[in-house]
Amino acid sequence: MATTPVPTAEQPMDDDARRLAELGYKQELRRKWSGFSNFAISFSIISILAGCFTTFGQAWNNGGPVAISWGWPLISLFILIIGFCMAELVSAYPTAGGIYWWAATMGRPVHGWFTGWLNLIGLVAVTASVDYGCATFLNLTLSALFDGWAGTLRQAFVLFVIILALHGMINIFGHRIIDVLQNVSVWWHVAGAAVVVAILVFVPDNHQSFQFVFTERFNNSGFGDGDIGGLTFWFYVLPLGFLLTQYTITGFDACAHVSEETRGASQAAARGLWQSIFYSAIGGWILLLAFLFAATDVEAVNAAGGFSGAIFESALTPVFFKVVIIISTIGQFFCGMSCVTSMSRMAYAFSRDRAVPGWRLWSKVDRNGTPVNAIIGATLAGLVLTLPALYESSAGIPIAFYAVVSVAVLGLYLSFLIPIALRLRMGDRFVPGPWTLGRKYKLLGWIAVVEIAVIAVYFVLPIVPAGVPGNDGFTWSAVNYAPLAVGGVLLVVAVWWYASARRWFTGPVRTVEEPAARSEPVAVDGSD
């Protein structure tokens, strides 16, 4: 990728503050994050110890091993292309508002308005889904460790509330160490994943064949009567299995949301964004292949609705089973902590530009530069979104969890779509930052737009036949409520826009009087 140099690095803090002033904001958040910490938050939110474990069943039931062994690298490549497009944008516009700021600046206030709300609901949903997944695995851990722990649905929800509250408090009171915890999270994910792979390779007495891992297909979805060769399988069931990859590798926009706290953000945030995707894609594929090779008791996994824990329980001794789920649970806890950080910065930035009701409250920072109210409000929103998980689904799989996952994917990726499309529309009028795609932006941008448009269709569709209105056995507890949640929010914000907001929302609101002079970049040859 061609680059141009940033202003001289002798005074990176001054350069960062100057660039932020050019974008219209004074430095309110503490800029103490390193480039590695910026990478770490997105790597932690992607969290192969979270998504690979909690949404494994979605791919197992919808396509089987091929949806994982082939689907993961294929979809990861498309996501990396999306990441490259966004890295170019964060390099040009390193602000906490990130996605919606780009849209409002390259387009009109209406673009920023819808992008911001999509991004915010996506971040709330990804936080809720990660913490609920963490609670599910903690519930399983406690059941394995203590005979008296029943591991019920309501116990899982109570654990979810506790975990969500803990993440809020860590972000509020741990301002001095939150960046250090992000760094620790990276090494936990790397070492933890390596340990899990080693256990799954060396402990089981038997493993599946390469033929099973790379050619076996399942259709446990209920659609198409289990057929694995027809059009329903290839064009409906199998794409639903790609939710595993699309959900796991998301939240990488966190690099943008903490860019106002990152030193040398125009370079560091861009690198952190695409590198978090790249390394997670490689690590996640290795981890998932280890799952598949260890899945020798297919009937047990099918009976558990594709839950990854059934692989570990059937293939490992009780001691190693506990080790694996404890490693995953701790990794998911780190992931949820990072999610709250990213979500609260977005809520703070969007409120700073007066788009959120009660914006004066949510845009306040305390004396430590922490948006306390935004942290509290956003975590409560995640709690409300997950309330349907209190109701048992008759479908045998956690429909409410997968619905929240779909909300996260839809909200986040649709919010990515708008600024990428606007970048394509701007063409040569776009002024790049130091990290740029050069002429490749057209090809990569169009690939990203088409991919997001396709997944936006698939992930609003019913997950099981019982969730299809009019089908025999239809029940509301089996409905994928992602289109209701995302569509409902879009309807409300659309009505709000045309009834009121279009008269007063003007996009980003400057907090500095005059922009500072921007250093002229000097073109160079090179790559990043």
Residue, then its C-alpha position, 0 to 999 in steps of 0.5 A: m500500500a502506498t503511503t505518505p509520511v505523517p508530520t515529524a515524529e519528534q512531537p507525536m502528541d502535538d501532531d495528534a492534537r493538531r490533526l484532531a483540531e483540524l478535524g474540529y475537536k479539542q483533545e478531551l480523551r487521554r492520548k496514552w494508547s500505543g499503536f499496539s494497544n490500538f491493535a489490541i482492542s480490535f484483536s480482543i473484540i474480534s476474539i477467536l476465543a469468543g466467536c469461534f466457541t459461541t457461534f460454532g454451532q451456527a456453522w455446524n448446523n448450516g453446512g457442517p465442516v465445509a462451512i468452517s474449513w472452507g467458509w472461514p478463510l473465504i469470508s475472512l478474505f472478504i472481511l480483510i478487504i472491508g478492513f483495508c477500505m476502512a483503514e484508509l478512512v481512519s488514516a484520513y480521519p482519526t476521530a472517536g466518532g469514526i464511522y459516522w464521522w467519515a460518512a457525514t464528512m464525505g457525504r451529508p449530515v443524513h449519511g452521518w445520522f444513519t451511519g451513526w445509529l447503525n454503528l451504535i446499535g451494532l456496538v451495543a449488540v456485539t457487547a451484549s452477545v459477547d457478554y452473554g456468550c461469556a455468561t454461557f461459558l461461565n455457566l458451563t464452567l461452574s456446572a463442571l466445577f460444582d455439582g450443586w450448580a444447575g447451569t439453568l437459563r436464568q442462572a446464565f442471564v444473572l451471570f450475564v448481568i454481573i459480567l456486563a456490570l463488571h465490564g462497565m466498572i472496569n471501564i469507569f474505574g480502571h482508566r489507568i490500566i485499561d490499555v494495559l489490560q488490552n495488551v494482556s488480552v492479546w497475549w491471553h488470546v494468543a497463548g490461550a488459543a495455542v494451548v487449546v489447539a495443543i490439547l485438541v491435537f495431543v489429548p484425544d485418542n482419535h481424530q477425524s480424517f481430512q476428508f471429514v474436515f474438508t468435504e463433509r456437509f451437514n444440514n441440521s437447520g430444518f430447511g430443505d429436509g436435511d438435503i445437502g446437495g440441492l439449491t436450498f443447501w447451497f444458496y440458503v443453508l450454507p450462507l447462514g453458516f457463514l455467520l460464524t466468520q462474519y460475527t467473529i471477525t467484527g468490531f474492528d472499527a474499535c481502532a477508529h473509536v479509540s484513535e483519539e486516545t492513540r499516539g500517531a493515530s493516522q498510521a497506528a489506527a490504520r495498521g491496527l485495524w487491518q492487522s487485527i483482522f489478518y491475524s485473527a483470521i489465521g489464528g481462528w482458522i487454525l483453532l476451528l480446524a482443531f475443533l473439527f479434527a477433534a469432533t469424533d462424536v458427531e452424534a453428541v455434537n448434533a444432540a447439543g445443537g452444534f454447541s462447541g462444548a460438546i466436542f470438548e466434553s466428548a473428546l477430552t478428559p474432564v480435566f482438559f475439558k475444564v481447562v479449555i472452557i476456562i481459557s475460553t471464558i477468560g478470553q471472552f471476559f477480556c473481549g467484553m471488556s474491550c467491547v464496552t470501551s469501543m461502544s462507550r467511545m462511540a456513544y460519547a462521540f455521537s452524543r458530542d455531536r448532539a445526535v443522541p437524546g440527552w446528549r449533554l449527559w452522555s458527552k460528559v467526561d470525568r476528570n480522568g477523561t473517561p466518558v462515565n455516563a456513556i459507559i453506563g447508558a450503553t451497557l444498560a442498552g445492551l441489557v435491554l437488547t438481550l432480555p429475550a434470552l430469558y425465554e427458552s426457545s423450542a428450536g433446541i438452539p439459542i435463537a435469542f443469542y443468534a438474533v443478537v449476533s445478527v443484530a451486531v453483524l447487520g448494524l456494524y457492517l451496514s454502518f461500514l457500507i455507507p462510508i465505503a460507498l461514499r469514498l467510492r463516490m468521492g473518487d479523486r476528491f478524497v484526500p488520503g491520510p498517510w495510509t492509503l490504498g492508492r488506485k486499488y480503492k475502486l476494486l476493493g471498495w466495490i468488492a466490500v460494498v457487494e459483500i456487505a449487501v449480500i450478508a445484509v440480506y441473509f442475516v435477516l432471514p429465519i434461522v429455523p423453520a419454526g421462525v417462519p411465519g405461517n409454517d407449521g410449528f411457528t413460534w415467536s420464541a424461534v423468530n430471528y428478531a434481528p430485522l425487527a430490532v435493526g428495522g425498528v431502529l432504522l424506522v424510528v431514526a428515519v421518522w425522527w430525521y424527517a420530522s425533526a433532526r434534519r433541521w438541527f443535526t448538521g453532522p460533526v460539531r466543532t469544539v475548537e474555534e479555528p482549525a490548525a494548519r495541516s502539514e502538507p504531505v509529501a508523496v513517497d514510494g513505499s508500502d505499509 
